[in-house]
């Protein structure tokens, strides 16, 4: 499923193994063993997953290895960032429309503007309802 929405293959596999882990998280060596991939593959996947704030690195007393676990309560934040990008695109389209483009270009820009304006409003309402539900 993660690959279908754009995650690279190994990153999707690493995230899936962490999601399904029985304990708090997994050590680098456990990920390598479970996935039968190189240390570099796990390292690259973790760099990506930590960078987009889906996973965090933590230490276990007495272990020299890095351990990784899924962060909690991140999906709403991630979606909020995605939704915020819609507002950025809408504003950029408005700037392009202000440059007095040709009729055809204006037609395309207006279509984009209508779509992004609609979804920006809808997503604001969705996020508001999500936050209410989460805080209840």
C-alpha positions as CSV (number, residue, x, y, z in Angstrom):
1,X,0.0,0.0,0.0
2,X,2.8,2.4,0.9
3,X,4.5,1.8,-2.5
4,X,1.2,2.5,-4.2
5,X,1.2,6.0,-2.7
6,X,4.8,6.7,-3.7
7,X,7.1,5.3,-1.0
8,X,10.2,3.6,-2.4
9,X,10.1,-0.2,-2.0
10,X,12.7,-0.6,0.8
11,X,11.3,2.3,2.8
12,X,7.8,0.9,2.6
13,X,9.1,-2.5,3.8
14,X,11.0,-1.0,6.7
15,X,8.0,1.1,7.8
16,X,5.8,-2.0,7.6
17,X,8.1,-4.1,9.7
18,X,8.3,-1.3,12.4
19,X,4.5,-1.0,12.3
20,X,4.0,-4.7,12.9
21,X,6.8,-5.1,15.5
22,X,5.7,-6.7,18.7
23,X,7.7,-4.5,21.0
24,X,8.6,-0.8,21.2
25,X,10.7,-0.8,18.1
26,X,13.6,-2.7,16.4
27,X,17.3,-2.5,16.3
28,X,19.2,-1.9,13.1
29,X,20.4,-5.6,13.1
30,X,16.8,-6.8,13.6
31,X,15.6,-4.8,10.6
32,X,18.5,-6.1,8.5
33,X,17.7,-9.7,9.5
34,X,14.0,-9.4,9.0
35,X,14.2,-7.7,5.6
36,X,17.3,-9.4,4.3
37,X,18.7,-6.1,3.2
38,X,22.0,-4.3,3.6
39,X,22.9,-2.0,6.5
40,X,23.1,0.9,4.0
41,X,19.5,0.1,2.8
42,X,18.2,0.3,6.4
43,X,20.3,3.5,7.1
44,X,18.9,5.2,3.9
45,X,15.3,4.2,4.8
46,X,15.7,5.5,8.3
47,X,17.2,8.7,7.2
48,X,14.1,9.2,5.1
49,X,11.5,8.0,7.7
50,X,13.1,10.1,10.5
51,X,13.3,13.1,8.2
52,X,9.6,13.0,7.4
53,X,8.9,12.4,11.1
54,X,7.2,9.0,10.9
55,X,9.9,7.2,12.9
56,X,12.3,8.2,15.7
57,X,15.7,6.9,16.7
58,X,16.2,5.9,20.3
59,X,18.8,4.3,22.4
60,X,18.5,1.2,24.6
61,X,20.7,1.0,27.7
62,X,23.5,-1.5,27.2
63,X,23.1,-1.6,23.4
64,X,25.4,0.1,20.9
65,X,22.9,-0.1,18.1
66,X,20.4,2.4,17.0
67,X,16.8,1.4,17.6
68,X,13.8,2.8,15.7
69,X,10.1,3.1,16.6
70,X,7.0,4.5,15.0
71,X,6.1,7.9,16.2
72,X,2.5,8.2,17.6
73,X,-0.1,10.8,16.5
74,X,1.7,11.8,13.4
75,X,-0.8,11.1,10.6
76,X,-3.0,14.1,11.3
77,X,0.1,16.4,11.3
78,X,1.3,14.9,8.1
79,X,-2.0,15.4,6.4
80,X,-2.2,19.0,7.8
81,X,1.2,19.7,6.1
82,X,-0.1,18.2,2.8
83,X,-3.3,20.3,3.1
84,X,-1.2,23.4,3.7
85,X,0.6,22.8,0.4
86,X,-2.8,23.2,-1.3
87,X,-3.0,26.7,0.0
88,X,0.5,27.4,-1.2
89,X,-0.4,26.2,-4.7
90,X,-3.7,28.3,-4.7
91,X,-1.8,31.4,-3.8
92,X,0.8,30.8,-6.5
93,X,-1.9,30.3,-9.0
94,X,-3.4,33.7,-7.9
95,X,0.0,35.3,-8.5
96,X,0.2,33.8,-12.0
97,X,-3.3,35.1,-12.8
98,X,-2.3,38.6,-11.7
99,X,0.4,38.5,-14.4
100,X,-2.4,38.9,-17.0
101,X,-1.8,35.6,-18.9
102,X,-3.3,34.7,-22.3
103,X,-6.9,33.7,-22.4
104,X,-6.0,30.0,-22.7
105,X,-3.5,30.2,-19.8
106,X,-6.1,32.1,-17.7
107,X,-8.6,29.4,-18.4
108,X,-6.2,26.7,-17.1
109,X,-5.2,28.8,-14.1
110,X,-8.8,29.5,-13.2
111,X,-9.6,25.8,-13.3
112,X,-6.6,25.1,-11.0
113,X,-7.7,27.9,-8.7
114,X,-11.2,26.6,-8.5
115,X,-10.1,23.1,-7.6
116,X,-7.4,24.1,-5.1
117,X,-9.7,26.7,-3.4
118,X,-12.5,24.1,-3.0
119,X,-10.2,21.5,-1.5
120,X,-8.4,24.0,0.7
121,X,-11.7,25.0,2.3
122,X,-12.9,21.4,2.6
123,X,-9.7,20.2,4.1
124,X,-9.7,23.0,6.7
125,X,-13.1,21.8,7.8
126,X,-12.0,18.2,7.8
127,X,-8.9,19.0,9.9
128,X,-11.0,21.0,12.3
129,X,-13.4,18.0,12.8
130,X,-10.4,15.7,13.2
131,X,-8.8,17.9,15.9
132,X,-12.2,18.1,17.7
133,X,-12.4,14.3,17.6
134,X,-8.8,13.8,18.7
135,X,-9.2,16.2,21.6
136,X,-12.5,14.7,22.8
